[in-house]
Amino acid sequence: MPFTIGALSPNRMKPWSLEDEARLLDMRSGGSDWSDVAKALGRTQAACESRYATLKKRQEAPIR
């Protein structure tokens, strides 16, 4: 069942595990659509997009 705006995901408020983050990055680099990623991770599409953006910013940040 796809998530809709306002729907609660099963993993709502659950912290992202390293495995979830790795799967998110792998799926997106493999060309998966956001809706497929969200279904696979049990999260909303918006949550996946937001986490992806955060992870990409971390990768691009200079090491100090």
HELIX and SHEET records of a PDB file:
HELIX    1   1 LEU A   18  SER A   29  1                                  12    
HELIX    2   2 TRP A   34  LEU A   41  1                                   8    
HELIX    3   3 GLN A   45  GLU A   60  1                                  16    
END                                                                             
